[in-house]
Amino acid sequence: MGEDYRMGELLSNYARSSFSNCIKALCMLHTNSQREQYAHQLGSYVRKGKAMSRLRQRPQTVEVMWPKMHTASFSTPGLPAVLKVLENKHATSLKDSHVAKYHQTKNLTSTPVVILNCIRQHSSNKRVLDNSGFPKQLIGLTTMGDMTSLSLNSGSRIPLLGFGTGSLGPLTQMSDAEAGRAIGAGLECGFRHLDTAAFYRNEHVIGSVLGEWISAGKLKREEVFVTTKLPPTGLHESKVEAWMLRSLERLKLSYVDLYLIHFPVAMLGSDGEVAPHTTEDGRVRFDPEVSLEKVWQAMEKQVKAGRARAIGLSNFNSTQISRILKVCEIRPAVLQIEVNAYHQQRLLREFCGRHQIPVCGYAPLGAPWTPFSSKLPTLIEDQAVLAMAARYGRSPAQILLRYLVQQRVVAVFKSANPGRMRENMQIFDFSLKPEDMKLLDNLDRGKEARIYTMKSFIGVDEQPEYPFNAPF
Ligand SMILES: NC(=O)c1ccc[n+]([C@@H]2O[C@H](COP(=O)([O-])OP(=O)(O)OC[C@H]3O[C@@H](n4cnc5c(N)ncnc54)[C@H](OP(=O)(O)O)[C@@H]3O)[C@@H](O)[C@H]2O)c1
C-alpha cells in the first residue's frame, strides 16, 4: 500500500510537471518489474493528456530526450510503449543545440543535459549499470541539476544533499582503507557533494579516492562539489593560506568549491597540527585576541588566488556574521550549522534568509548512535517521525532529510553504509505535505537539542567568541 501510494503520487506529480521529470521518475524505480508497472501507468497519464499540455510547452526537451532514451535501449518492456506514444505525437528532430537553447532560455543548470549525458554513458559504458540494468549514476547526476541544488553568490551551485565525512577516519578510529571504501561507495551511490575539514584528518583519503575516480575517467573535477574547512588551530590571518594549501595538497585538487571557517574560537596548536595545545589539567589553550574580521580578509584572498571558488562560515552566530558582513568584500556564500528537526535554529536561519546566505545543515539525522548524542530521545526514533515515515512508505532518515531540503536547507549527513547511503539519496522523488512539514516544525526543542556544543574543548564556552552563548 505504502509503495503504491508513493509511486502513484510520485508519477502523477512528475507527469504533471515535465517530460524530463517523467523519465526521471521511471529511472528512479528500483526494479524492472516496478519500472514496467509504472511505465504503463505513466503511459496512461500521458495518453490521457494529463502531461501533454506541459509537453507541448517544452517541445525541444521532448525532441532531445526521447530519441536518446531510445538509443540507450532500456530493456524495460513498459518503457518503449510509453516512448511510442510520445514518438507518434512529438518526436521530430534531435539536436544538441536544442538542449543548449533550452538550457539557456529556461536558465536551468542542466537537468536535461545531465540526463542526456547519463544516457550516453549508459549506452557506451556498461559499468554504470547496476544488477537490474538501472543506470547507477543517474540519480547522482541529476542531483547536480536545477531541482536539487542551490546557487551560491560565487555563481556555482551546491547540491542540496551532501555526503559528510566527519567520522569517516581517525575521529572514529576508522582506518584509511575503510574510510576510502565508504567515500568510494558514496560516489558510487551518486553523491557529488563531499564535506570534509582539516580537523577530520581524512582529506588525504578523499584526495586518493577523487584522484582514482578522476584518472579512471569516472568523474570530472567539475562534477563534484568539495567543501573543506580551516581548523580552529589555523584561525589567524597569518595561517589561512598555509592551511588552504595543505588542504589542497591532501585533497589533490587545485581548488575547493567551498572553504569554511570551521569554528569562530581560535585555539593554539603546533604548525600544521589540528589538535590544540592543552594545559596540564586538560584545558585547551585559546587565542582570544584573534580578529575574525582579519581572518575573513585572509579567506577572501583564497578566492582571489583561485584556491577556493566560494568561502563561508560554520558555527558562527548572527552577531559574528554581522561583523563579517560589515567588513567583507566577498560575502559569505554559506553558513554551515547544526540543523535537524529537534534543533531547527529558526532565528538564525531567518537572519541568514534576510542576508541571502544559504544555510547548510549538519547532523540532519540528529547524529544517531554517535558519542555526541544528547539527553534527548534519538531523533530518528521519534514517534512522530516514525509514524510519518510509515504513512509515506519512507524511512525516518528520508523524512528527516526531505524535511530540510524541502526548506532549501542543504543537508549534510554521514553514513558508512552503502544501503543507507542509497536510501538517503532517494529524497527528491517525493514531497512532504504542508501539514506534515508543520508537524515536524513542532518537534523543535531549541538549544537544549544542540548536539555539537564543542564543549569537549574544555573551557571553550568561556571564550569571548564562543558562538552558542548568544540568543542566536
Ligand atoms: N561544521 C561542523 O562543525 C560540523 C559538525 C558536525 C558534523 N559536520 C558534518 O556533518 C556530517 C554529518 O553529521 P553527523 O554524522 O554528526 O550526523 P548525522 O548525519 O545526522 O548522523 C550520522 C549517523 O546517522 C546514521 N545514518 C545515516 N543514514 C542513516 C539511515 N538512513 N538510517 C539510519 N541511520 C542512518 C549513520 O550511521 P551509519 O554510518 O552506520 O549509516 C551515523 O551514525 C559530518 O560527517 C560532517 O561532515 C560538520
The ligand as a Tripos MOL2 file, in Angstrom:
@<TRIPOS>MOLECULE
LIG
   48    52     1     0     0
SMALL
NO_CHARGES

@<TRIPOS>ATOM
      1 N1         30.7530   22.1650   10.6710 N.am      1 LIG1
      2 C1         30.7430   21.4390   11.7530 C.2       1 LIG1
      3 O1         31.1430   21.8820   12.8330 O.2       1 LIG1
      4 C2         30.2160   20.0310   11.6980 C.ar      1 LIG1
      5 C3         29.9220   19.3670   12.8890 C.ar      1 LIG1
      6 C4         29.4120   18.0800   12.8180 C.ar      1 LIG1
      7 C5         29.2190   17.4620   11.5880 C.ar      1 LIG1
      8 N2         29.5370   18.1260   10.4440 N.ar      1 LIG1
      9 C6         29.3690   17.4670    9.1140 C.3       1 LIG1
     10 O2         28.0810   16.8730    9.0660 O.3       1 LIG1
     11 C7         28.1940   15.4810    8.7610 C.3       1 LIG1
     12 C8         27.0560   14.6980    9.3720 C.3       1 LIG1
     13 O3         26.9910   14.8540   10.7560 O.3       1 LIG1
     14 P1         26.8210   13.6300   11.7770 P.3       1 LIG1
     15 O4         27.4760   12.4260   11.2220 O.co2     1 LIG1
     16 O5         27.2660   14.0720   13.0810 O.co2     1 LIG1
     17 O6         25.2560   13.4490   11.8690 O.3       1 LIG1
     18 P2         24.1100   12.7070   11.0050 P.3       1 LIG1
     19 O7         24.4250   12.6970    9.5810 O.co2     1 LIG1
     20 O8         22.8500   13.3330   11.4790 O.co2     1 LIG1
     21 O9         24.1310   11.2220   11.5950 O.3       1 LIG1
     22 C9         25.0550   10.2600   11.1860 C.3       1 LIG1
     23 C10        24.6130    8.9170   11.7720 C.3       1 LIG1
     24 O10        23.3780    8.5520   11.1570 O.3       1 LIG1
     25 C11        23.4580    7.1970   10.7210 C.3       1 LIG1
     26 N3         22.6460    7.1010    9.4950 N.ar      1 LIG1
     27 C12        22.9150    7.6030    8.2670 C.ar      1 LIG1
     28 N4         21.9230    7.3100    7.4060 N.ar      1 LIG1
     29 C13        21.0060    6.5980    8.1000 C.ar      1 LIG1
     30 C14        19.7720    5.9810    7.7600 C.ar      1 LIG1
     31 N5         19.2750    6.0580    6.5190 N.pl3     1 LIG1
     32 N6         19.1160    5.3140    8.7320 N.ar      1 LIG1
     33 C15        19.6160    5.2160    9.9870 C.ar      1 LIG1
     34 N7         20.7810    5.7730   10.3560 N.ar      1 LIG1
     35 C16        21.4680    6.4500    9.4280 C.ar      1 LIG1
     36 C17        24.9080    6.9390   10.4700 C.3       1 LIG1
     37 O11        25.1890    5.5670   10.6720 O.3       1 LIG1
     38 P3         25.8920    4.6740    9.5100 P.3       1 LIG1
     39 O12        27.1980    5.3320    9.1850 O.co2     1 LIG1
     40 O13        26.0680    3.3620   10.1770 O.co2     1 LIG1
     41 O14        24.9410    4.6400    8.3590 O.co2     1 LIG1
     42 C18        25.5790    7.8000   11.5300 C.3       1 LIG1
     43 O15        25.6800    7.0750   12.7400 O.3       1 LIG1
     44 C19        29.5920   15.1120    9.2670 C.3       1 LIG1
     45 O16        30.0870   13.9490    8.6640 O.3       1 LIG1
     46 C20        30.3740   16.3460    8.8800 C.3       1 LIG1
     47 O17        30.7410   16.2900    7.5190 O.3       1 LIG1
     48 C21        30.0100   19.4130   10.4790 C.ar      1 LIG1
@<TRIPOS>BOND
     1     1     2 1
     2     2     3 2
     3     2     4 1
     4     4     5 ar
     5     4    48 ar
     6     5     6 ar
     7     6     7 ar
     8     7     8 ar
     9     8     9 1
    10     8    48 ar
    11     9    10 1
    12     9    46 1
    13    10    11 1
    14    11    12 1
    15    11    44 1
    16    12    13 1
    17    13    14 1
    18    14    15 2
    19    14    16 1
    20    14    17 1
    21    17    18 1
    22    18    19 2
    23    18    20 1
    24    18    21 1
    25    21    22 1
    26    22    23 1
    27    23    24 1
    28    23    42 1
    29    24    25 1
    30    25    26 1
    31    25    36 1
    32    26    27 ar
    33    26    35 ar
    34    27    28 ar
    35    28    29 ar
    36    29    30 ar
    37    29    35 ar
    38    30    31 1
    39    30    32 ar
    40    32    33 ar
    41    33    34 ar
    42    34    35 ar
    43    36    37 1
    44    36    42 1
    45    37    38 1
    46    38    39 2
    47    38    40 1
    48    38    41 1
    49    42    43 1
    50    44    45 1
    51    44    46 1
    52    46    47 1
@<TRIPOS>SUBSTRUCTURE
     1 LIG1         1 GROUP 0 **** ****
